[in-house]
Amino acid sequence: MEEPDRTPASGIERRVHRLEFTVEWPPGHSAAYLLDGDEPVLVDAGMPGDDARSELAAELAASRCDPGDVDHLLLTHAHRDHIGQVRTLLENGSPTVYAPREIATRYERDIETVAAATRTNLVEAGVDDDVLDTATERLVGFHRTIRTLLPLEAVDVWLDHGTPIDVGPLEVEPIHAPGHHVSQYCYRTELDGERALFSGDVAMEPFRAPALLVNFDDGVRESVTTFLESLRRIRSADVDRVYPGHGPVHSEYEAMVARSIADIESRLEETAESVSVDGTTAFGLAASRAGRKHDIERLLVETVGMLAHLETEGRLDSRLEDGVRYYVPA
């Protein structure tokens, strides 16, 4: 595949300022975007924490702006590297906050219900007893963190797929693309005659985001199927330039979506070939690839989704024994 076109569009780069926040995983940053003008619009809000707060102030200052100047805050999805500084922006100003309605829907499940479902689903995945409590707490902790970083009352406008909305001076088309997260939205708009897409964690150049969907809450088994359906639905779009949540700005939208689809399909083949006639669990398969570490949850979520997708295709069968799901070739 040819290298994506990273040439800045004439006039566009003067309006869109990229803000970067340090993260501990590749490619080492998450990106937000400031659209300057009479009513500054910020797309996403970086990582949480004091270091990220300082990065936000410095990145905005480089664009002759400060946190109190932001009039509109548009969020792509409820992951901490995209909503981390919402409270900072609210403490320093009064931006109108726009967020996917699916976030509010997820919040309707109380944490106790999420915790119980998470533990049951981890057991079904075959997680060993000695790491079950730790894994449950880590995963439920992600849900708690999100609800702290983005409380319901912080959101002024809930967005729905396909319903255009004015965000300050922009007319924005929200495009729901669940898979990486159940609340993942892309936002298409026009900037100086160019069709721009603020894509969150979709259509990124350096990597494909994992299929996390709902972490290990109920729905975990649909993660890969949902992601594939979304990518296939949005693979063709009238987009000139993509502003992703990680990696460089580029103009290869359809190529990046196609690559993500191909990567999932390739991993499905690898997963199918790894299933033993004696029975394979999601945890056993994920651990064989990543080791028995406490940081394999992301791989484990996607592995559960891969195995479940293969079963829906009729390529695998499964059985439950004492709450643990074992997969075998069909």
C-alpha positions in Angstrom: 0.0 0.0 0.0 1.3 3.5 -0.8 2.1 5.9 2.0 -0.9 8.0 3.0 -0.9 11.5 1.7 0.0 13.8 4.6 0.1 17.0 2.6 -1.7 19.8 4.5 -4.7 21.2 2.6 -4.5 24.8 1.6 -6.2 27.0 4.2 -7.4 24.0 6.3 -4.4 23.8 8.5 -4.8 27.4 9.5 -8.2 26.6 10.9 -7.4 23.2 12.5 -4.8 23.0 15.2 -3.7 19.6 16.4 -3.2 19.1 20.1 -1.2 16.0 21.3 -1.3 14.3 24.7 1.2 11.7 25.9 -0.1 8.2 26.3 1.7 5.0 27.5 0.9 2.9 24.4 1.9 3.2 20.8 2.0 5.5 19.0 2.7 7.5 22.2 0.0 10.2 21.8 -3.6 10.9 21.5 -4.8 13.8 19.4 -7.5 16.5 19.8 -8.3 19.2 17.3 -9.0 22.9 17.8 -10.9 24.7 15.1 -10.3 28.4 15.6 -12.7 31.2 14.8 -15.3 33.3 16.6 -16.6 30.3 18.5 -13.6 27.9 19.0 -14.5 24.2 18.7 -12.4 21.5 20.4 -12.8 17.9 19.2 -11.9 15.5 22.1 -10.2 16.4 25.3 -7.0 14.3 25.8 -5.8 12.3 28.7 -6.6 12.7 32.4 -4.1 13.8 35.0 -1.9 16.8 35.8 0.6 16.2 33.0 -2.2 16.2 30.5 -3.7 19.3 32.0 -0.3 21.0 31.4 -0.2 19.6 27.9 -3.7 21.0 27.2 -2.7 24.5 28.4 0.5 24.4 26.4 -1.0 23.1 23.2 -3.8 25.6 23.3 -1.4 28.4 24.1 0.5 27.5 20.9 -2.7 28.3 19.1 -3.2 31.6 21.0 -6.0 30.1 23.0 -6.5 28.9 26.6 -9.0 26.4 28.2 -11.5 29.2 29.0 -11.7 30.2 25.3 -13.3 26.9 24.1 -16.9 27.5 23.2 -17.8 24.0 22.0 -16.5 20.6 23.0 -17.3 17.7 20.7 -16.4 14.2 22.0 -15.9 11.1 19.7 -16.2 8.4 22.3 -15.9 7.5 26.0 -12.3 6.4 26.4 -10.1 8.2 28.9 -7.6 9.4 26.3 -10.4 11.4 24.6 -12.4 12.8 27.5 -9.6 13.2 30.1 -9.7 17.0 30.4 -13.4 17.6 30.2 -13.5 18.8 33.8 -10.6 21.2 33.2 -12.4 22.8 30.3 -15.5 23.1 32.4 -13.6 24.6 35.3 -12.0 27.2 33.2 -14.9 28.1 30.9 -18.5 27.2 29.9 -18.3 25.2 26.6 -21.3 23.5 25.2 -20.5 19.8 25.4 -21.7 17.4 22.7 -21.4 13.6 23.2 -22.8 10.3 21.7 -26.1 9.3 23.2 -24.8 5.8 23.6 -22.7 7.0 26.5 -25.9 8.0 28.5 -27.4 4.6 27.6 -24.3 2.8 29.0 -24.5 4.8 32.2 -28.0 3.4 32.8 -26.3 0.2 34.0 -25.2 0.7 37.6 -21.6 -0.3 38.5 -22.8 -3.2 40.6 -24.6 -4.7 37.5 -21.5 -4.1 35.3 -19.2 -5.7 37.9 -21.4 -8.8 38.2 -21.6 -9.2 34.4 -17.9 -8.6 34.0 -17.0 -11.3 36.5 -19.3 -13.8 34.8 -18.0 -13.1 31.4 -14.4 -13.4 32.6 -15.2 -16.8 34.1 -16.7 -17.8 30.8 -13.6 -16.7 29.0 -11.6 -19.1 31.1 -9.7 -16.5 33.3 -7.8 -18.3 36.0 -9.0 -18.0 39.6 -5.8 -16.4 40.8 -6.2 -13.4 38.5 -10.0 -13.2 38.4 -10.5 -10.7 41.1 -7.7 -8.4 39.8 -9.0 -8.6 36.2 -12.5 -7.8 37.4 -11.5 -4.8 39.4 -9.3 -3.4 36.6 -12.0 -3.7 34.0 -14.8 -2.3 36.3 -12.3 0.4 37.2 -12.3 1.6 33.6 -16.1 2.1 33.8 -15.8 4.0 37.1 -13.0 6.3 35.6 -15.1 7.2 32.6 -18.1 8.1 34.7 -15.9 10.3 36.8 -14.2 12.0 33.9 -17.5 12.6 32.0 -20.5 12.9 34.4 -23.9 12.9 32.7 -24.6 16.4 33.8 -21.5 17.7 31.9 -23.1 16.9 28.6 -25.4 19.6 27.1 -26.3 17.9 23.7 -26.6 14.2 23.1 -25.9 13.2 19.5 -27.6 10.6 17.3 -26.4 8.8 14.2 -27.3 10.6 11.0 -28.9 13.6 12.6 -27.0 16.7 11.5 -26.3 19.3 14.2 -24.8 22.8 14.3 -21.7 22.9 16.5 -21.0 26.6 16.7 -20.2 27.6 13.1 -20.1 24.0 11.8 -22.8 21.8 10.4 -21.7 18.3 11.6 -23.0 14.9 10.5 -22.6 12.3 13.4 -21.7 8.8 12.1 -22.0 6.0 14.6 -19.2 3.5 14.1 -19.2 1.1 17.2 -16.7 -1.6 17.6 -13.6 -0.1 19.2 -16.2 1.3 21.6 -19.9 1.2 21.7 -20.1 5.0 21.7 -17.6 5.6 18.9 -18.7 8.4 16.5 -17.0 10.0 13.6 -18.0 13.6 12.6 -18.1 14.8 9.1 -18.1 18.5 8.3 -16.9 20.9 5.6 -13.9 23.2 6.2 -13.1 25.7 3.5 -14.7 23.6 0.8 -13.0 20.4 2.0 -14.9 17.4 3.4 -13.3 16.7 6.7 -13.8 13.7 9.1 -12.9 13.8 12.8 -12.7 10.1 13.1 -11.7 9.3 16.7 -10.2 5.8 16.8 -11.4 4.8 13.3 -9.4 5.1 10.0 -6.1 5.6 11.7 -2.8 5.1 9.8 -0.5 3.5 12.4 -2.7 0.7 13.6 -6.3 -0.6 13.9 -7.9 0.1 17.2 -8.9 -3.1 19.1 -12.5 -4.2 19.2 -13.3 -3.3 22.9 -17.0 -2.3 22.5 -18.2 -2.7 26.1 -15.0 -4.1 27.7 -16.2 -7.3 29.6 -19.8 -6.1 30.3 -22.6 -8.0 28.6 -22.2 -7.6 24.8 -18.5 -8.5 24.9 -19.1 -11.5 22.5 -20.5 -9.1 19.9 -17.4 -6.9 19.8 -15.8 -8.1 16.6 -19.0 -8.7 14.7 -20.1 -5.2 15.6 -16.8 -3.7 14.5 -16.8 -5.5 11.2 -20.4 -4.4 10.5 -19.5 -0.8 11.2 -16.4 -0.8 9.1 -18.1 -2.4 6.1 -21.0 0.1 6.4 -18.7 3.2 6.5 -16.0 1.9 4.1 -17.1 4.2 1.3 -17.6 7.9 2.3 -17.1 11.3 0.7 -14.1 12.4 2.8 -11.1 14.4 1.7 -9.2 14.6 4.9 -9.2 12.5 8.1 -8.3 13.9 11.5 -7.8 10.8 13.7 -7.4 10.3 17.4 -4.0 8.7 16.9 -1.4 8.9 14.1 -1.1 11.6 11.4 -3.8 13.5 9.6 -4.2 11.9 6.2 -6.3 11.7 3.0 -6.6 7.9 2.7 -9.9 7.3 4.4 -11.1 4.4 2.3 -7.7 2.7 2.3 -7.4 2.9 6.1 -10.9 1.5 6.6 -10.1 -1.3 4.1 -6.9 -2.1 5.9 -8.7 -2.4 9.2 -11.2 -4.8 7.7 -8.4 -6.9 6.2 -6.6 -6.9 9.6 -9.7 -8.2 11.4 -10.3 -10.9 8.7 -6.6 -12.0 9.0 -6.8 -12.3 12.7 -10.0 -14.3 12.4 -8.1 -16.8 10.3 -5.3 -16.9 12.8 -7.8 -17.5 15.6 -9.6 -20.2 13.8 -6.4 -22.0 13.1 -5.4 -21.8 16.8 -8.4 -23.6 18.2 -7.7 -27.1 19.4 -10.0 -30.1 19.0 -9.5 -30.6 22.7 -11.1 -27.3 23.4 -9.7 -23.8 23.6 -10.7 -20.9 25.9 -10.5 -17.2 25.1 -8.1 -16.7 28.0 -5.9 -19.6 27.1 -5.6 -18.3 23.5 -4.9 -14.7 24.6 -2.4 -15.8 27.2 -0.5 -17.9 24.7 -0.1 -14.7 22.6 0.6 -12.2 25.4 1.6 -14.1 28.4 -0.2 -14.3 31.8 0.0 -10.6 32.5 -2.6 -8.3 34.0 -2.4 -6.0 31.0 -3.8 -8.5 28.4 -7.4 -7.4 28.9 -7.6 -5.6 25.6 -6.4 -8.6 23.7 -8.7 -10.8 25.7 -11.8 -8.8 24.9 -11.0 -9.0 21.2 -10.2 -12.7 21.4 -13.7 -13.4 23.0 -15.2 -11.4 20.1 -13.1 -13.3 17.5 -14.2 -16.7 18.8 -17.8 -15.7 19.1 -17.8 -14.3 15.5 -16.3 -17.5 14.2 -19.0 -19.5 15.9 -21.7 -17.4 14.3 -20.1 -18.1 10.9 -20.4 -21.9 11.7 -16.6 -22.4 11.8 -16.5 -23.1 15.5 -18.7 -24.8 18.1 -18.6 -24.1 21.8 -19.8 -25.7 25.0 -20.1 -24.4 28.6 -18.5 -26.4 31.4 -18.8 -25.0 34.9 -19.3 -21.6 33.5 -16.3 -21.8 31.2 -16.8 -21.7 27.4 -14.6 -24.0 25.3 -14.3 -23.7 21.6 -13.6 -26.5 19.1 -13.5 -26.6 15.3 -17.0 -27.2 13.8 
